[in-house]
Amino acid sequence: MTRSHRRGGPRLLLLVLALAIVAFAAWRGYDLFQRFSHPLAHEQAIADAAAANGLDPYLLAGVINAESGFRVDVVSTAGAVGLMQVLPSTADAVASRIGIKGAMTVIALSAPETNIRVGSAYLAELVARYDGNVDLALAAYNAGISNADEWAARWKRTKGPVSAAIDFPETARYVDGVRTQVAAYRELYPDAFPAARK
């Protein structure tokens, strides 16, 4: 009888611990899972680039997560580099326009601050090209300007959501996905970018 009484103590402790874990997961689990799938880093570089280019920092966070999952060392099969997946040829042109000296090599674009600065400047150029329409700018960022120009013309004729005018399913999902990411980042990290609170 003494042995079974001793075993009951650890079992009860394990049961209480398991219930505490379940209660914590129910209370905070969704946010923890969301933060895992929506990581955030380089907040100051994002905030600085957003301010310099008149962009929402939460938009930049959403683009970065969609493009690279906040991994600085990613290089796509097409040669796009880093957090914002910028092609070196595009980066060279943008860097010269914004006063960054030196070639935009894989090494240069692997530096988070440089990548965010160049990628956000390019995104801002696209937003300006499409008269402030962020969805068309995102489509161009993902699939190129010539494709986005066609979709912009189609969208002007049909109106409705921009993603409905896009005939590349991957790009339509990208545009809608980045918009969803922006909302998630704003909810999960409300104090990350105080200047962008709405």
Helices and strands as residue ranges (DSSP letters): H 2-37, H 43-53, H 57-68, H 88-98, H 106-109, H 112-129, H 134-143, H 145-158, H 162-165, H 169-188, G 194-196
